[in-house]
Amino acid sequence: MSNQPSFELAADTIDPTRVPQRALYTGAKMPGIGLGTFGSDRFSGEDIAEAVRGAISVGYRHIDCASVYGNEHLIGAALRTVLTSGLVSREELWITSKLWNDKHDEADVIASCQQSLKDLQLEYLDLYLIHWPFPNYHAPGVDVSSRDPHAKPYIHESYMKTWRQLEKLVEMGLVKHIGTSNMTIPKLELLVRDAAVQPAANEMELHPHFQQPALFQYCLDHQIVPVGFSPIGSPSRPDRDKTADDTVDIEDPVIVRIAERLGVHPAVVCVKWAVQRGQVPIPFSIYRDQYRDNLECATTPPLTDEEMQAIAGIDKNCRLIKGQVFLWEGAKSWEDLWDVDGVIASV
């Protein structure tokens, strides 16, 4: 009897070749929808690892991870089950991970990536991102008032020292592509100017109530694939990221009306819009019917032009993940993290 763990494709697996792909400047293709693995404080690492295994069984080929999520070692076991089954090869999967804020020091970057590879039981990553452009740290589970006493604003020279180490990871063959997350146009302009290895992707908050059209277009114009987290408005985000002014995408009348036409949950409309717009959404769910529906909507007939225009008109510029815990002494508000006036904020 074989001791290999069992893994089977689901009877209702969605053909991965029907899922749109996004071309990177290298010529590589990124699956046009991925499964997120940040479970906040609401789901266990075991639940998320099982969702990864289940998602691959129904056709997902893109898994978005991060060291700070604290579950890469569990996801690694799920990936090993999938890969040793022989039903899916490593080359068919796109695996992303991210460098956390307390590992920006030049001496820590490569070791942190190597730890993620060890935890994920992989020889390489398809994409490795700098999770936030600041080295500002917060302990897991802190509330919105928490502050790192050593927090600093964005310092480009420091960021480039970190980026050079990511470039070394490419040279070492440990990662295929490198990229950014939670960046702004002013910061990206500096990076594009100075990078030897250009960013292949930028992961950012994108959903119908926060469409970021200028940043989205900047990415497209510079061959940076826009990857969108919180594509349905992140209902399971940490409590510290919730404020009274937040709006709810899946309750928007435009989204609800389209969902009724299609006979789907409004969350599915948000994901479908994202894929059709050209970004790579990273929805999260541990529930099989939900993550399967999210994948399937990328393969069904498109929204009408009128529906796409209607969704474009409901952008409320409502940022849900504001990042207050990363603020430094002297910062005026969370908006300083996002260069809302087009200028990188300093002390």
For each residue, the residues with C-beta under 8 A, 3 or more apart:
1:
2:
3:
4: 84 85
5: 80 81 84 85
6: 81 85
7: 53 57 81 82 84 85 87
8: 57 85 87
9: 13 57 58 87
10: 13 54 57 58
11:
12: 58 292
13: 9 10 57 58 59
14: 18 19 58 59 292 295 296 299
15: 18 19 59 299
16: 19 31 59 60 61 92
17:
18: 14 15 298 299
19: 14 15 16 31 32 33 59 61 295 298 299
20: 32 33 275 298
21: 29 30 31 32
22: 29 30 32 225 278 280
23: 27 28 29 30
24: 27 28 29 30 177 200 201 223 225
25: 198 200 223
26: 176 177 200
27: 23 24
28: 23 24 126 176 177 200
29: 21 22 23 24
30: 21 22 23 24 62 94 126 127 201 225 280
31: 16 19 21 34 60 61 62 94 280
32: 19 20 21 22 275 280 298
33: 19 20 60 62 271 275 280 281 282 283 294 295 298
34: 31 60 62 63 64 94 96 227 280 281 282
35: 51 52 55 60 62 63 64 282 283 284 291
36: 64 229 282 283 284
37: 48 51 52 63 64 65 66 69 71 75 284
38: 66 69 284
39: 42 43 44 45 47 48 69 71 236 284 286
40: 43 236 237 238
41: 141 238
42: 39 236
43: 39 40 47 48 236 286
44: 39 47 48
45: 39 48 49 70 71 74
46: 49 50 74
47: 39 43 44 50 51 286
48: 37 39 43 44 45 51 52 69 71 74 75 286
49: 45 46 52 53 71 74 75 77 78
50: 46 47 53 54 78 286
51: 35 37 47 48 54 55 285 286 287 288 291
52: 35 37 48 49 55 56 63 75 78 79
53: 7 49 50 56 57 78 81 82
54: 10 50 51 57 58 288 291
55: 35 51 52 58 59 60 63 291 295
56: 52 53 59 60 61 63 82 88 93
57: 7 8 9 10 13 53 54
58: 9 10 12 13 14 54 55 288 291 292 295
59: 13 14 15 16 19 55 56 292 295
60: 16 31 33 34 35 55 56 63 291 295
61: 16 19 31 56 88 92 93 94
62: 30 31 33 34 35 93 94 96 280
63: 34 35 37 52 55 56 60 75 79 93 94 95 96
64: 34 35 36 37 96 203 227 229 282
65: 37 69 71 72 75 95 96 97 98 116 120
66: 37 38 69 72 97 98 100 131
67: 72 97 98 99 100 103 112 115 116 119
68: 98 100 101 131 140
69: 37 38 39 48 65 66 72
70: 45 140
71: 37 39 45 48 49 65 74 75
72: 65 66 67 69 75 76 97 116 119 120
73: 76 77 119
74: 45 46 48 49 71 77 78
75: 37 48 49 52 63 65 71 72 78 79 119 120
76: 72 73 79 80 118 119 120 121 122
77: 49 73 74 80 81 121
78: 49 50 52 53 74 75 81 82
79: 52 63 75 76 82 83 93 95 120 121 122
80: 5 76 77 83 84 121
81: 5 6 7 53 77 78 84 85
82: 7 53 56 78 79 85 87 88 93
83: 79 80 88 89 90 93
84: 4 5 7 80 81
85: 4 5 6 7 8 81 82 88
86:
87: 7 8 9 82
88: 56 61 82 83 85 92 93
89: 83 92 93
90: 83 93 122 123
91:
92: 16 61 88 89
93: 56 61 62 63 79 82 83 88 89 90 126
94: 30 31 34 61 62 63 126 127
95: 63 65 79 120 122 125 126 127
96: 34 62 63 64 65 125 126 127 128 129 203 227
97: 65 66 67 72 113 116 120 125 127 128 129
98: 65 66 67 68 128 129 130 131 181 203
99: 67 103 104 109 112 113 128 129 130 131 162 166
100: 66 67 68 103 112 131
101: 68 104 131 132 134 135 136 137 138 326
102: 108 135 137
103: 67 99 100 108 109 111 112
104: 99 101 108 109 130 135 158 159 162
105: 108 109 135 162
106: 109 161 162 164 165
107: 111
108: 102 103 104 105 111 112
109: 99 103 104 105 106 112 113 162 165 166 169
110: 113 114 165 168 169 172 174
111: 103 107 108 114 115
112: 67 99 100 103 108 109 115 116
113: 97 99 109 110 116 117 125 128 169 174 175
114: 110 111 117 118 174
115: 67 111 112 118 119
116: 65 67 72 97 112 113 119 120 125 128
117: 113 114 120 122 123 124 125 174
118: 76 114 115 121
119: 67 72 73 75 76 115 116
120: 65 72 75 76 79 95 97 116 117 125
121: 76 77 79 80 118
122: 76 79 90 95 117 125
123: 90 117
124: 117 173 174 175 176
125: 95 96 97 113 116 117 120 122 128 174 175 176
126: 28 30 93 94 95 96 175 176 177
127: 30 94 95 96 97 175 176 177 178 179 200 201
128: 96 97 98 99 113 116 125 166 169 174 175 177 178 179
129: 96 97 98 99 178 179 180 181 201 203
130: 98 99 104 133 159 162 163 166 179 180 181
131: 66 68 98 99 100 101 181 182
132: 101 136 181 182 323 326
133: 130 154 159 180 182 183 187
134: 101 151 152 153 154 326 328 337
135: 101 102 104 105 152 158
136: 101 132 148 150 151 152 325 326 327 328
137: 101 102 148 150 151
138: 101 142 146 148 325 326
139: 142 146
140: 68 70
141: 41
142: 138 139 146 240 325
143: 146 239 240
144: 240 241 324 325
145: 324
146: 138 139 142 143 325
147: 151 325 327 328 329
148: 136 137 138 151 325 326 328
149: 329
150: 136 137
151: 134 136 137 147 148 326 327 328 329
152: 134 135 136 155 158 328 347
153: 134 328 331 336 344 345 346 347
154: 133 134 159 187 344 345
155: 152 158 159
156: 159 160 187 190 194 344
157: 160 161
158: 104 135 152 155 161 162
159: 104 130 133 154 155 156 162 163 187 191
160: 156 157 163 164 191 194 195
161: 106 157 158 164 165
162: 99 104 105 106 109 130 158 159 165 166
163: 130 159 160 166 167 178 191 194 195
164: 106 160 161 167 168 196
165: 106 109 110 161 162 168 169
166: 99 109 128 130 162 163 169 170 175 178 197
167: 163 164 170 171 178 195 196 197
168: 110 164 165 171 172
169: 109 110 113 128 165 166 172 174 175 178
170: 166 167 173 174 175 176 177 178 197
171: 167 168
172: 110 168 169
173: 124 170
174: 110 113 114 117 124 125 128 169 170
175: 113 124 125 126 127 128 166 169 170 178
176: 26 28 124 125 126 127 170
177: 24 26 28 126 127 128 170 200 201
178: 127 128 129 163 166 167 169 170 175 197 199 200
179: 127 128 129 130 199 200 201 202 203 224 225 227
180: 129 130 133 183 187 188 191 199 201 202 203 224
181: 98 129 130 131 132 202 203 204
182: 131 132 133 203 204 205 323
183: 133 180 187 188 191 202 204
184: 187 188 215 338 339 344
185: 188 189 214 215 218 339 342
186: 189 190 339 342 343 344
187: 133 154 156 159 180 183 184 190 191 339 344
188: 180 183 184 185 191 192 199 202 218 219 222 224
189: 185 186 192 193
190: 156 186 187 193 194
191: 159 160 163 180 183 187 188 194 195 199
192: 188 189 195 198 199 222
193: 189 190
194: 156 160 163 190 191
195: 160 163 167 191 192 198 199
196: 164 167
197: 166 167 170 178
198: 25 192 195 222 223 224
199: 178 179 180 188 191 192 195 202 224
200: 24 25 26 28 127 177 178 179 224 225
201: 24 30 127 129 177 179 180 224 225 226 227 280
202: 179 180 181 183 188 199 215 219 224 225 226 227
203: 64 96 98 129 179 180 181 182 227 228 229 282
204: 181 182 183 212 215 226 227 228 229
205: 182 210 212 228 229 230 319 320 321
206: 210 211 212 216 226 228 229 230 231 274 279 281
207: 210 211 228 230 231 232 233 234 249 270 274 320
208: 211 233 249 252 254 255 270 273 311 314 315
209: 233 247 248 249 252 314 315 316 317 318
210: 205 206 207 230 315 316 317 318 319 320
211: 206 207 208 216 312 315
212: 204 205 206 215 216
213: 216 217 315
214: 185 217 218
215: 184 185 202 204 212 218 219 226
216: 206 211 212 213 219 220 226 277 279
217: 213 214 220 221
218: 185 188 214 215 221 222 224
219: 188 202 215 216 222 224 225 226
220: 216 217 223 224 226 278
221: 217 218
222: 188 192 198 218 219
223: 24 25 198 220
224: 179 180 188 198 199 200 201 202 218 219 220
225: 22 24 30 179 200 201 202 219 280
226: 201 202 204 206 215 216 219 220 278 279 280
227: 34 64 96 179 201 202 203 204 279 280 282
228: 203 204 205 206 207 231 274 279 280 281 282
229: 36 64 203 204 205 206 234 282 321
230: 205 206 207 210 233 234 237 320 321
231: 206 207 228 270 271 274 281 282 283
232: 207 235 249 250 267 270 271 283
233: 207 208 209 230 247 248 249 250 270 320
234: 207 229 230 237 241 320 321
235: 232 248 250
236: 39 40 42 43 284
237: 40 230 234 241 242 320 321
238: 40 41 241 242
239: 143 242
240: 142 143 144 324 325
241: 144 234 237 238 320 321 322
242: 237 238 239 246 320
243: 246 322
244:
245: 318
246: 242 243 318 320
247: 209 233 252 316 318
248: 209 233 235 251 252
249: 207 208 209 232 233 252 255 266 270
250: 232 233 235 255 256 265 266 267 270
251: 248 255 256 266
252: 208 209 247 248 249 255 256 266 314
253: 256 257
254: 208 257 258 310 311 313 314
255: 208 249 250 251 252 258 259 266 269 270 311 314
256: 250 251 252 253 259 260 266
257: 253 254 260 261
258: 254 255 261 262 266 269 303 307 310 311
259: 255 256 262 263 264 265 266 268 269
260: 256 257 263
261: 257 258
262: 258 259 268 269
263: 259 260
264: 259 268 269 293 297
265: 250 259 268 269 290 293
266: 249 250 251 252 255 256 258 259 269 270
267: 232 250 270 271 283 290 294
268: 259 262 264 265 271 272 293 294 297
269: 255 258 259 262 264 265 266 272 273 297 303
270: 207 208 231 232 233 249 250 255 266 267 273 274 281
271: 33 231 232 267 268 274 275 281 283 294 297 298
272: 268 269 275 276 297 298 300 302 303
273: 208 269 270 276 277 303 308 311
274: 206 207 228 231 270 271 277 279 280 281
275: 20 32 33 271 272 279 280 281 297 298
276: 272 273 302 303 308
277: 216 273 274 308
278: 22 220 226
279: 206 216 226 227 228 274 275
280: 22 30 31 32 33 34 62 201 225 226 227 228 274 275
281: 33 34 206 228 231 270 271 274 275 294
282: 33 34 35 36 64 203 227 228 229 231
283: 33 35 36 231 232 267 271 291 294
284: 35 36 37 38 39 236
285: 51 290 291 294
286: 39 43 47 48 50 51 291
287: 51 290 291
288: 51 54 58 291 292
289: 292 293
290: 265 267 285 287 293 294
291: 35 51 54 55 58 60 283 285 286 287 288 294 295
292: 12 14 58 59 288 289 295 296
293: 264 265 268 289 290 296 297
294: 33 267 268 271 281 283 285 290 291 297 298
295: 14 19 33 55 58 59 60 291 292 298 299
296: 14 292 293 299 300
297: 264 268 269 271 272 275 293 294 300
298: 18 19 20 32 33 271 272 275 294 295
299: 14 15 18 19 295 296
300: 272 296 297
301:
302: 272 276
303: 258 269 272 273 276 307 308 311
304: 307 308
305: 308 309
306: 309 310
307: 258 303 304 310 311
308: 273 276 277 303 304 305 311 312
309: 305 306 312 313
310: 254 258 306 307 313 314
311: 208 254 255 258 273 303 307 308 314
312: 211 308 309 315
313: 254 309 310
314: 208 209 252 254 255 310 311
315: 208 209 210 211 213 312
316: 209 210 247
317: 209 210
318: 209 210 245 246 247
319: 205 210 322 338
320: 205 207 210 230 233 234 237 241 242 246
321: 205 229 230 234 237 241
322: 241 243 319 334 337
323: 132 182 326 327 334 337 338
324: 144 145 240 327 334
325: 136 138 142 144 146 147 148 240
326: 101 132 134 136 138 148 151 323 337
327: 136 147 151 323 324 331 333 334 336 337
328: 134 136 147 148 151 152 153 331 347
329: 147 149 151 347
330: 347
331: 153 327 328 336 337 345
332: 335 336 345
333: 327 336
334: 322 323 324 327 337 338
335: 332 338 340
336: 153 327 331 332 333 339 345
337: 134 322 323 326 327 331 334 345
338: 184 319 323 334 335
339: 184 185 186 187 336 342 343 344 345
340: 335
341:
342: 185 186 339
343: 186 339
344: 153 154 156 184 186 187 339
345: 153 154 331 332 336 337 339
346: 153
347: 152 153 328 329 330
